[in-house]
């Protein structure tokens, strides 16, 4: 018996399908990049105003006469533009995620789409909520504490680039920490845990939340509690979401 020869038409069809997917991916990425650039161009004229708003939690709590400084020659120009890019990415993220979803969703099963859609929306909303919580709640309290513990004779003057890096790190950290419910649901969906295990592991989750918050937040107890408590509450929200969205093996049978 001779070996079966590969079907040239099948290989050609596979290559054509792969090529069409690559073309679609490129088109969707280009749309996302165009949206990002348009938003960035709209924000460039108000970049300095955006930085002034970002610096308010610190500037409002600095001693009288203290102010932010620029230790590098190009910092007054580059740093606001850097912030404008981050804000443009922040604003454009729903469009970017939509383009990625539109590319991936045709290959998903119906039950996968049913679970992925709310998870994607929840992840976006929770990340934005974490950033807002850091800006409006945690940062004012942290800067007030840092101002209070500044030794006498030490002028509190922060470099604008270092401040931007610190705030972006805080936003990213708090945004990720607020993704606890999404992470819990994903772990349950792939079978790593279930609602019963999550309930039994509540104590470990609380200890982990305080350990993570102690590592991320500035060195004061109030900021640590401000992050740890929402993480514990979000963990409970994740457990409830698992009970609501995912059925146990007995229920599936």
Backbone as numpy.savetxt, mean C-alpha at the origin, in Angstrom:
# Nx Ny Nz CAx CAy CAz Cx Cy Cz
6.57 -48.40 -34.36 5.70 -47.21 -34.36 6.60 -45.98 -34.36
6.33 -45.12 -35.24 7.12 -43.89 -35.33 6.57 -42.84 -34.38
7.47 -41.99 -33.90 7.04 -40.92 -33.00 6.18 -39.93 -33.76
5.19 -39.40 -33.05 4.27 -38.45 -33.68 5.00 -37.14 -33.93
4.86 -36.65 -35.12 5.48 -35.38 -35.48 4.70 -34.23 -34.84
5.40 -33.19 -34.35 4.69 -32.03 -33.79 3.87 -31.34 -34.85
2.72 -30.89 -34.44 1.79 -30.24 -35.36 2.23 -28.78 -35.55
2.67 -28.41 -36.76 3.12 -27.03 -36.97 2.01 -26.01 -36.77
0.78 -26.38 -37.11 -0.33 -25.44 -36.96 -0.61 -25.14 -35.49
-0.47 -26.18 -34.64 -0.69 -25.96 -33.20 0.39 -25.06 -32.62
1.65 -25.27 -33.03 2.72 -24.41 -32.55 2.54 -22.98 -33.02
2.13 -22.83 -34.27 1.89 -21.48 -34.79 0.76 -20.79 -34.03
-0.29 -21.58 -33.71 -1.40 -20.99 -32.95 -0.99 -20.58 -31.56
-0.12 -21.41 -30.92 0.37 -21.06 -29.59 1.21 -19.79 -29.62
2.09 -19.70 -30.61 2.93 -18.51 -30.73 2.09 -17.27 -31.02
1.08 -17.43 -31.87 0.21 -16.29 -32.19 -0.57 -15.84 -30.96
-1.04 -16.82 -30.16 -1.77 -16.45 -28.95 -0.88 -15.74 -27.95
0.35 -16.24 -27.78 1.29 -15.59 -26.87 1.63 -14.19 -27.35
1.83 -14.03 -28.64 2.16 -12.73 -29.20 1.02 -11.73 -29.00
-0.22 -12.20 -29.18 -1.37 -11.31 -29.00 -1.51 -10.89 -27.54
-1.19 -11.80 -26.61 -1.24 -11.46 -25.18 -0.17 -10.42 -24.84
1.01 -10.57 -25.41 2.07 -9.60 -25.17 1.70 -8.22 -25.72
1.06 -8.21 -26.87 0.62 -6.94 -27.45 -0.43 -6.29 -26.55
-1.36 -7.10 -26.05 -2.39 -6.55 -25.16 -1.78 -6.03 -23.86
-0.82 -6.78 -23.30 -0.15 -6.33 -22.08 0.58 -5.02 -22.30
1.26 -4.90 -23.43 1.96 -3.65 -23.73 0.99 -2.49 -23.87
-0.14 -2.74 -24.52 -1.13 -1.68 -24.70 -1.69 -1.21 -23.37
-1.98 -2.15 -22.49 -2.55 -1.79 -21.19 -1.52 -1.08 -20.32
-0.27 -1.52 -20.37 0.78 -0.83 -19.63 0.98 0.59 -20.15
0.90 0.75 -21.45 1.04 2.09 -22.03 -0.09 3.00 -21.58
-1.31 2.47 -21.51 -2.43 3.28 -21.02 -2.20 3.71 -19.58
-1.73 2.78 -18.75 -1.47 3.13 -17.35 -0.37 4.17 -17.24
0.69 4.04 -18.04 1.78 5.01 -18.00 1.32 6.38 -18.48
0.49 6.40 -19.51 -0.02 7.68 -20.02 -0.85 8.39 -18.96
-1.71 7.64 -18.28 -2.52 8.23 -17.20 -1.61 8.77 -16.11
-0.60 8.00 -15.73 0.34 8.45 -14.69 1.05 9.72 -15.10
1.51 9.80 -16.35 2.22 10.99 -16.82 1.30 12.21 -16.88
0.05 12.00 -17.30 -0.89 13.12 -17.37 -1.17 13.68 -15.97
-1.37 12.79 -15.01 -1.60 13.24 -13.64 -0.36 13.94 -13.10
0.82 13.41 -13.41 2.06 14.04 -12.95 2.23 15.43 -13.53
1.94 15.59 -14.83 2.04 16.92 -15.44 1.06 17.90 -14.81
-0.10 17.43 -14.44 -1.08 18.32 -13.79 -0.64 18.71 -12.39
0.17 17.87 -11.73 0.58 18.15 -10.36 1.88 18.94 -10.26
2.68 18.96 -11.32 3.97 19.66 -11.26 3.82 21.13 -10.89
2.85 21.88 -11.44 2.75 23.30 -11.06 2.42 23.53 -9.59
1.82 22.55 -8.92 1.45 22.72 -7.51 2.31 21.84 -6.61
3.50 21.45 -7.09 4.35 20.56 -6.32 4.77 21.19 -4.99
5.11 22.46 -5.01 5.53 23.13 -3.76 4.38 23.19 -2.76
3.17 23.43 -3.27 2.00 23.46 -2.37 1.76 22.07 -1.77
1.93 21.03 -2.57 1.76 19.67 -2.07 2.76 19.38 -0.96
4.00 19.84 -1.14 4.99 19.59 -0.10 4.65 20.37 1.17
4.14 21.59 1.01 3.76 22.37 2.19 2.66 21.66 2.97
1.71 21.06 2.26 0.65 20.31 2.94 1.20 19.06 3.62
2.14 18.40 2.95 2.72 17.20 3.53 3.52 17.52 4.79
4.14 18.69 4.82 4.99 19.06 5.95 4.22 19.63 7.12
2.94 19.88 6.96 2.16 20.51 8.03 2.20 19.75 9.36
2.05 18.43 9.38 2.10 17.74 10.68 3.37 18.00 11.45
4.47 18.24 10.76 5.73 18.54 11.46 5.89 20.03 11.72
5.62 20.85 10.70 5.84 22.29 10.84 4.97 22.89 11.93
3.72 22.44 12.02 2.81 22.98 13.03 3.23 22.65 14.45
4.10 21.66 14.61 4.51 21.24 15.95 5.98 21.52 16.25
6.63 22.23 15.35 8.02 22.62 15.59 8.08 23.84 16.50
9.17 24.02 17.23 9.30 25.20 18.09 9.24 26.49 17.27
8.88 27.56 17.94 8.79 28.84 17.26 10.16 29.23 16.71
10.19 29.60 15.44 11.43 29.98 14.79 12.11 28.85 14.07
11.72 27.60 14.34 12.31 26.46 13.65 11.63 26.26 12.30
12.34 25.66 11.37 11.80 25.45 10.03 12.55 24.31 9.36
11.99 23.83 8.26 12.66 22.80 7.48 13.83 23.41 6.71
14.83 22.59 6.43 16.01 23.08 5.72 16.29 22.17 4.53
17.10 22.67 3.60 17.56 21.91 2.44 19.07 21.85 2.50
19.62 20.67 2.69 21.07 20.52 2.83 21.76 20.27 1.50
21.01 20.03 0.44 21.58 19.83 -0.88 21.12 20.95 -1.81
21.95 21.25 -2.80 21.68 22.40 -3.67 20.38 22.22 -4.44
20.15 21.04 -4.98 18.98 20.81 -5.83 17.74 20.35 -5.07
17.84 20.18 -3.76 16.71 19.66 -2.98 15.45 20.50 -3.10
15.51 21.85 -3.05 14.28 22.62 -3.15 13.52 22.41 -4.45
14.22 21.96 -5.50 13.56 21.70 -6.78 13.19 20.23 -6.94
14.12 19.33 -6.59 13.93 17.90 -6.85 12.91 17.29 -5.88
12.98 17.66 -4.61 12.13 17.01 -3.61 10.64 17.23 -3.86
10.17 18.46 -4.16 8.74 18.59 -4.50 8.33 17.80 -5.74
9.23 17.72 -6.74 8.90 16.92 -7.92 8.80 15.43 -7.58
9.66 14.98 -6.70 9.60 13.60 -6.23 8.28 13.33 -5.53
7.85 14.28 -4.72 6.55 14.13 -4.05 5.42 14.13 -5.07
5.50 14.99 -6.09 4.46 15.03 -7.12 4.35 13.69 -7.82
5.47 13.02 -8.05 5.43 11.70 -8.68 4.73 10.69 -7.77
5.05 10.71 -6.48 4.40 9.78 -5.55 2.89 10.04 -5.49
2.50 11.30 -5.47 1.07 11.63 -5.43 0.39 11.18 -6.72
1.06 11.39 -7.86 0.50 10.96 -9.14 0.32 9.45 -9.17
1.30 8.72 -8.64 1.18 7.27 -8.57 0.04 6.87 -7.64
-0.11 7.59 -6.54 -1.18 7.35 -5.58 -2.55 7.54 -6.24
-2.68 8.61 -7.02 -3.96 8.91 -7.67 -4.23 7.94 -8.82
-3.19 7.57 -9.55 -3.36 6.73 -10.74 -3.49 5.25 -10.42
-3.27 4.87 -9.19 -3.26 3.44 -8.85 -4.55 2.71 -9.22
-5.75 3.29 -9.02 -6.95 2.57 -9.46 -6.94 2.25 -10.95
-6.48 3.18 -11.78 -6.42 2.94 -13.22 -5.37 1.88 -13.55
-4.23 1.91 -12.86 -3.19 0.92 -13.10 -3.69 -0.47 -12.73
-4.33 -0.58 -11.57 -4.86 -1.88 -11.15 -5.97 -2.36 -12.07
-6.78 -1.42 -12.58 -7.83 -1.82 -13.51 -7.25 -2.42 -14.78
-6.20 -1.81 -15.31 -5.57 -2.34 -16.52 -4.99 -3.73 -16.27
-4.37 -3.93 -15.12 -3.84 -5.25 -14.80 -4.96 -6.26 -14.63
-6.06 -5.83 -13.99 -7.20 -6.73 -13.81 -7.83 -7.09 -15.15
-7.97 -6.12 -16.03 -8.56 -6.39 -17.34 -7.71 -7.37 -18.15
-6.42 -7.38 -17.91 -5.53 -8.31 -18.62 -5.61 -9.72 -18.02
-5.72 -9.80 -16.70 -5.66 -11.10 -16.02 -7.03 -11.78 -15.95
-8.09 -11.00 -15.78 -9.41 -11.57 -15.48 -9.94 -12.56 -16.51
-9.67 -12.41 -17.83 -10.21 -13.42 -18.76 -9.70 -14.83 -18.50
-8.57 -14.98 -17.84 -8.04 -16.31 -17.56 -8.47 -16.90 -16.24
-9.33 -16.19 -15.49 -9.77 -16.67 -14.18 -11.11 -17.38 -14.30
-11.34 -18.32 -13.37 -12.64 -18.96 -13.28 -13.64 -18.01 -12.62
-14.91 -18.39 -12.74 -15.96 -17.51 -12.23 -15.85 -17.33 -10.72
-15.58 -18.43 -9.98 -15.48 -18.31 -8.52 -14.23 -17.53 -8.11
-13.18 -17.61 -8.94 -11.98 -16.82 -8.66 -12.23 -15.33 -8.86
-12.98 -14.99 -9.89 -13.34 -13.59 -10.11 -14.21 -13.08 -8.97
-15.12 -13.94 -8.50 -16.02 -13.53 -7.43 -15.25 -13.16 -6.17
-14.15 -13.86 -5.91 -13.34 -13.57 -4.73 -12.32 -12.48 -4.98
-11.77 -12.43 -6.21 -10.68 -11.49 -6.50 -11.16 -10.05 -6.57
-12.36 -9.82 -7.09 -12.86 -8.45 -7.23 -12.96 -7.73 -5.89
-13.68 -8.29 -4.91 -13.75 -7.58 -3.62 -12.40 -7.48 -2.93
-11.52 -8.47 -3.11 -10.19 -8.40 -2.50 -9.37 -7.26 -3.10
-9.48 -7.08 -4.42 -8.73 -6.02 -5.07 -9.21 -4.64 -4.61
-10.53 -4.46 -4.56 -11.08 -3.19 -4.11 -10.74 -2.95 -2.64
-10.87 -4.00 -1.83 -10.56 -3.86 -0.40 -9.10 -3.53 -0.18
-8.21 -4.14 -0.95 -6.77 -3.87 -0.79 -6.47 -2.40 -1.09
-7.11 -1.87 -2.13 -6.88 -0.47 -2.50 -7.42 0.47 -1.43
-8.64 0.22 -0.97 -9.25 1.07 0.04 -8.48 1.01 1.35
-8.06 -0.18 1.74 -7.33 -0.33 3.00 -5.96 0.34 2.93
-5.30 0.28 1.79 -4.00 0.94 1.67 -4.17 2.45 1.79
-5.16 3.01 1.10 -5.42 4.44 1.23 -5.79 4.81 2.67
-6.57 3.95 3.31 -6.97 4.22 4.70 -5.75 4.22 5.62
-4.82 3.30 5.38 -3.61 3.27 6.19 -2.77 4.53 6.03
-2.65 5.01 4.80 -1.91 6.25 4.56 -2.59 7.44 5.23
-3.91 7.52 5.12 -4.65 8.62 5.75 -4.54 8.54 7.27
-4.60 7.35 7.82 -4.45 7.19 9.27 -3.08 7.65 9.74
-2.05 7.33 8.96 -0.69 7.76 9.32 -0.56 9.28 9.27
-1.17 9.91 8.26 -1.02 11.36 8.09 -1.82 12.15 9.13
-3.07 11.76 9.35 -3.96 12.56 10.19 -3.90 12.20 11.67
-3.47 10.99 12.00 -3.53 10.54 13.39 -2.14 10.30 13.96
-1.36 9.44 13.31 -0.10 8.99 13.90 0.98 10.06 13.81
1.17 10.66 12.66 2.26 11.61 12.48 2.14 12.83 13.39
0.96 13.45 13.53 0.88 14.57 14.48 1.25 14.18 15.90
0.79 13.01 16.35 1.13 12.57 17.70 2.61 12.26 17.83
3.19 11.64 16.80 4.61 11.29 16.86 5.49 12.54 16.86
5.16 13.52 16.01 5.98 14.73 15.95 5.83 15.57 17.22
4.66 15.54 17.81 4.48 16.24 19.08 5.36 15.62 20.15
5.42 14.29 20.17 6.28 13.60 21.13 7.75 13.91 20.87
8.19 13.84 19.61 9.59 14.10 19.28 9.98 15.53 19.61
9.06 16.46 19.41 9.34 17.86 19.77 9.48 18.01 21.29
8.65 17.26 22.02 8.68 17.39 23.48 9.96 16.82 24.08
10.54 15.79 23.44 11.74 15.16 24.00 13.03 15.72 23.42
12.94 16.75 22.56 14.15 17.35 22.02 14.94 18.03 23.14
16.20 17.72 23.31 16.98 18.30 24.42 17.10 19.83 24.29
17.25 20.47 25.41 17.46 21.92 25.41 18.76 22.25 24.70
18.70 23.32 23.92 19.88 23.74 23.17 20.01 23.09 21.81
19.09 22.16 21.50 19.12 21.49 20.19 18.00 22.05 19.33
18.36 22.58 18.16 17.37 23.15 17.24 16.81 22.04 16.36
15.50 21.91 16.34 14.84 20.88 15.54 14.63 21.42 14.13
15.56 21.10 13.21 15.48 21.53 11.82 15.72 20.32 10.94
14.68 19.85 10.30 14.72 18.62 9.51 14.96 18.92 8.05
15.78 18.11 7.40 16.01 18.26 5.97 14.76 17.83 5.20
14.42 18.57 4.15 13.18 18.32 3.42 13.20 16.95 2.72
14.37 16.53 2.23 14.46 15.22 1.57 14.31 14.09 2.57
14.98 14.23 3.72 14.86 13.20 4.75 13.43 13.12 5.28
12.77 14.26 5.39 11.38 14.25 5.85 10.48 13.52 4.85
10.67 13.79 3.56 9.86 13.12 2.55 10.09 11.62 2.58
11.34 11.20 2.69 11.64 9.77 2.76 10.98 9.14 3.99
11.01 9.83 5.11 10.40 9.30 6.34 8.89 9.16 6.17
8.25 10.18 5.61 6.80 10.14 5.46 6.38 9.07 4.47
7.10 8.93 3.34 6.76 7.90 2.36 6.93 6.50 2.97
7.95 6.34 3.80 8.13 5.06 4.48 6.98 4.79 5.44
6.53 5.82 6.16 5.40 5.66 7.07 4.12 5.32 6.30
3.89 6.00 5.19 2.71 5.72 4.38 2.73 4.27 3.88
3.87 3.86 3.36 3.98 2.51 2.82 3.80 1.46 3.92
4.42 1.70 5.07 4.33 0.75 6.18 2.90 0.65 6.70
2.26 1.79 6.93 0.89 1.76 7.44 -0.07 1.21 6.40
0.15 1.54 5.12 -0.69 0.99 4.08 -0.62 -0.52 4.02
0.60 -1.07 4.14 0.75 -2.52 4.13 0.15 -3.16 5.39
0.34 -2.52 6.54 -0.20 -3.08 7.78 -1.73 -3.12 7.76
-2.33 -2.18 7.06 -3.79 -2.17 6.96 -4.32 -3.24 5.99
-3.41 -3.96 5.33 -3.83 -5.02 4.42 -4.04 -6.35 5.14
-4.07 -6.32 6.47 -4.22 -7.55 7.24 -5.46 -8.35 6.83
-6.64 -7.75 6.69 -7.81 -8.57 6.30 -7.63 -9.25 4.96
-7.03 -8.55 4.00 -6.82 -9.14 2.67 -5.85 -10.31 2.77
-4.77 -10.14 3.53 -3.81 -11.23 3.69 -4.44 -12.44 4.37
-5.29 -12.20 5.36 -5.95 -13.30 6.06 -6.88 -14.07 5.11
-7.64 -13.35 4.31 -8.56 -14.01 3.39 -7.80 -14.80 2.33
-6.69 -14.25 1.83 -5.90 -14.97 0.82 -5.31 -16.25 1.41
-4.79 -16.18 2.63 -4.25 -17.38 3.28 -5.33 -18.44 3.47
-6.52 -17.98 3.82 -7.63 -18.94 3.97 -8.07 -19.50 2.63
-8.03 -18.66 1.59 -8.50 -19.11 0.28 -7.58 -20.18 -0.31
-6.28 -20.11 -0.02 -5.35 -21.11 -0.56 -5.19 -22.30 0.39
-5.95 -22.30 1.48 -5.97 -23.46 2.37 -4.92 -23.49 3.45
-4.19 -22.41 3.67 -3.17 -22.39 4.71 -3.82 -22.37 6.10
-4.87 -21.59 6.26 -5.58 -21.49 7.53 -7.07 -21.54 7.26
-7.85 -21.67 8.33 -9.29 -21.56 8.24 -9.78 -20.69 9.39
-11.09 -20.48 9.46 -11.64 -19.58 10.47 -11.35 -20.06 11.88
-11.39 -21.37 12.08 -11.13 -21.91 13.43 -9.68 -21.67 13.85
-8.74 -21.92 12.94 -7.34 -21.67 13.26 -7.07 -20.19 13.51
-7.72 -19.34 12.73 -7.55 -17.91 12.91 -8.06 -17.46 14.28
-9.17 -18.03 14.70 -9.71 -17.67 16.02 -8.79 -18.14 17.14
-8.24 -19.35 16.99 -7.34 -19.86 18.02 -6.02 -19.10 18.05
-5.60 -18.56 16.90 -4.33 -17.84 16.84 -4.45 -16.35 17.11
-5.57 -15.94 17.70 -5.79 -14.52 17.96 -4.71 -13.94 18.88
-4.32 -14.69 19.88 -3.30 -14.20 20.82 -1.97 -13.95 20.12
-1.57 -14.88 19.24 -0.33 -14.69 18.49 -0.43 -13.47 17.57
-1.61 -13.28 17.00 -1.80 -12.13 16.11 -1.66 -10.82 16.88
-2.18 -10.76 18.10 -2.07 -9.54 18.90 -0.61 -9.25 19.25
0.12 -10.30 19.66 1.54 -10.12 19.97 2.30 -9.68 18.72
2.00 -10.29 17.57 2.66 -9.91 16.33 2.35 -8.48 15.93
1.10 -8.05 16.15 0.73 -6.68 15.81 1.53 -5.67 16.63
1.68 -5.92 17.91 2.46 -5.00 18.75 3.94 -5.06 18.40
4.44 -6.23 18.04 5.86 -6.33 17.65 6.12 -5.57 16.35
5.24 -5.72 15.38 5.40 -5.01 14.11 5.28 -3.52 14.30
4.30 -3.09 15.08 4.10 -1.66 15.30 5.28 -1.05 16.06
5.87 -1.80 16.99 7.04 -1.29 17.70 8.22 -1.11 16.77
8.32 -1.96 15.74 9.42 -1.87 14.78 9.21 -0.74 13.78
7.95 -0.48 13.40 7.66 0.47 12.34 7.55 1.90 12.84
6.82 2.10 13.93 6.47 3.45 14.36 7.66 4.16 15.02
7.57 5.49 15.15 8.59 6.23 15.91 8.65 5.72 17.35
9.76 6.02 18.05 9.97 5.42 19.38 9.15 6.03 20.49
7.83 5.95 20.37 6.97 6.38 21.48 5.82 5.39 21.60
5.35 5.22 22.82 4.33 4.21 23.11 3.02 4.52 22.42
2.66 5.81 22.34 1.38 6.18 21.75 1.29 5.77 20.28
2.34 6.03 19.51 2.33 5.66 18.09 2.24 4.15 17.92
2.93 3.42 18.79 2.89 1.96 18.71 1.47 1.45 18.94
0.81 1.98 19.95 -0.56 1.56 20.24 -1.50 1.97 19.12
-1.26 3.14 18.53 -2.11 3.64 17.45 -2.09 2.73 16.23
-0.98 2.03 16.01 -0.92 1.10 14.90 -1.34 -0.30 15.32
-0.96 -0.74 16.52 -1.24 -2.11 16.94 -2.74 -2.35 17.11
-3.45 -1.40 17.70 -4.88 -1.59 17.92 -5.65 -1.71 16.61
-5.45 -0.81 15.62 -6.13 -1.02 14.33 -5.77 -2.34 13.67
-4.52 -2.78 13.80 -4.13 -4.07 13.20 -4.89 -5.22 13.85
-5.08 -5.16 15.16 -5.86 -6.20 15.85 -7.31 -6.18 15.39
-7.88 -4.98 15.26 -9.26 -4.88 14.78 -9.38 -5.36 13.34
-8.38 -5.05 12.51 -8.41 -5.51 11.12 -8.24 -7.02 11.03
-7.51 -7.59 11.96 -7.40 -9.06 12.01 -8.77 -9.68 12.27
-9.50 -9.10 13.21 -10.86 -9.60 13.48 -11.75 -9.43 12.25
-11.57 -8.31 11.54 -12.33 -8.12 10.30 -11.97 -9.19 9.28
-10.71 -9.56 9.22 -10.31 -10.63 8.32 -10.94 -11.96 8.68
-11.02 -12.26 9.96 -11.65 -13.51 10.40 -13.13 -13.52 10.00
-13.80 -12.40 10.22 -15.22 -12.31 9.82 -15.37 -12.45 8.31
-14.43 -11.87 7.56 -14.50 -11.97 6.10 -14.31 -13.41 5.65
-13.42 -14.14 6.31 -13.22 -15.55 5.97 -14.50 -16.34 6.22
-15.14 -16.08 7.34 -16.40 -16.80 7.64 -17.48 -16.47 6.62
-17.47 -15.25 6.11 -18.52 -14.82 5.19 -18.23 -15.23 3.75
-16.96 -15.08 3.31 -16.63 -15.30 1.90 -16.27 -16.74 1.59
-15.66 -17.44 2.55 -15.16 -18.78 2.29 -15.91 -19.80 3.13
-16.31 -20.87 2.49 -17.00 -21.94 3.18 -15.99 -22.96 3.69
-16.34 -23.61 4.77 -15.50 -24.69 5.29 -15.59 -25.92 4.37
-14.66 -26.87 4.48 -14.73 -28.07 3.65 -16.04 -28.84 3.84
-16.56 -28.89 5.08 -17.82 -29.60 5.31 -18.97 -28.92 4.57
-18.97 -27.57 4.56 -20.03 -26.86 3.88 -19.92 -27.04 2.36
-18.66 -27.12 1.86 -18.51 -27.33 0.42 -19.07 -28.70 0.00
-18.82 -29.73 0.86 -19.36 -31.05 0.55 -20.88 -31.05 0.57
